[in-house]
Amino acid sequence: MPEPTLPTAIIVIPIVLAMLMVCLVMIKPSILKDGGGQIIGFCALFLLPISVGLMGGIIQSDHATTTEYCLSCHIMDDWGKSLHVDDNEFVPAYHFQNYLVSQDRSCYTCHSNQVWYGGITAKIRGLKHVYVQYIGDTPEPKDIKLYEPYNNRECLQCHQGARSYEESRHHRKEADMLTRINTNVLSCMESKCHDIQHNIEELDDYEPDEFWQETTN
């Protein structure tokens, strides 16, 4: 069994303390009559549980940015598989396999405004995803689309300022082309430039040996 991580210990310790305090109050309720006992009761019933809830939320929020978390739903299997296509034209696969994004947080890096991490509308959509996953009718993978066109902001958070991007002849075919890309007027993904993304409907066209397997030393 793996050793408990520090975040887990941070949550477990207050839970144990709260349980001990509750047991103490149940066994000896008379301690609530004095000031010190009332403080113990307040901590056991209110302060510690609230603290545990907040800490758990923070830790889970951080975990939700991991690739493992994003791909934990069965319906996302094809998206995870697309990251291993041995074809450099697949933009996500090229970035993932060449460590251009953190493999541990690759989904969040390129979709930083999704569900919990976006605005109010995105958060509401996230709740809808939870409902559909556990109660509603799960759609077919091919029917899952982005709610809004992909924003160049996600690309520019890494590429903007890089010489390979700023001086690329492909980005300077027209006088104002770079400006239009930087302002999201001209899409990186829909301008017949980087238009091969996950393309999960094409995965069946690849043989098993055409998927990259990370080697371990």
Helices and strands as residue ranges (DSSP letters): H 6-27, G 29-33, H 35-42, I 43-47, H 48-63, H 67-70, G 74-76, H 77-82, H 91-97, G 103-105, H 106-110, G 115-117, H 120-134, G 141-143, H 153-159, H 163-166, G 169-171, H 177-182, G 200-205, G 208-210
